[in-house]
């Protein structure tokens, strides 16, 4: 840093003339509140990190979902209509579904006998206990 710059910064940051009226004023001490302990005062200025690790979690989830292909509205309507038709069939049909697995981050196929369509939870339930989220479906093949 050259001498000119040093002098300019010193003048700018060390000029206390604007605060002359309060420079010698006594520090206010509250009568209503006890003084804050020094450790707590320091804590006020510590970086706030209530969501530590949240960004990493979001990045990890985003990476897992990068392979997911989201259905268009028309595709979803067609799939919903297909599920309604399957739900009417008795005995329940055996179907093959291609769905996105949020745990692995890839599409998987599963074949099983449908036993329930849970519209409230948006899931297809199968005889062996497996369930698939309707929004994660890509395709349904009926095994007539």
Secondary structure, 3 states (H helix, E strand, C coil): CCHHHHHHHHHHHHCCHHHCCCCCCCCCCCCCCCCCCHHHHHHHCCCCCCCCCHHHHHHHHHHHHHHCCCCCHHHHHHHHHHHHHHHHCCCCCEEEEEEEECCCCEEEEEEEEEEEEECCCCEEEECCCCEEEHHHEEEEEECC
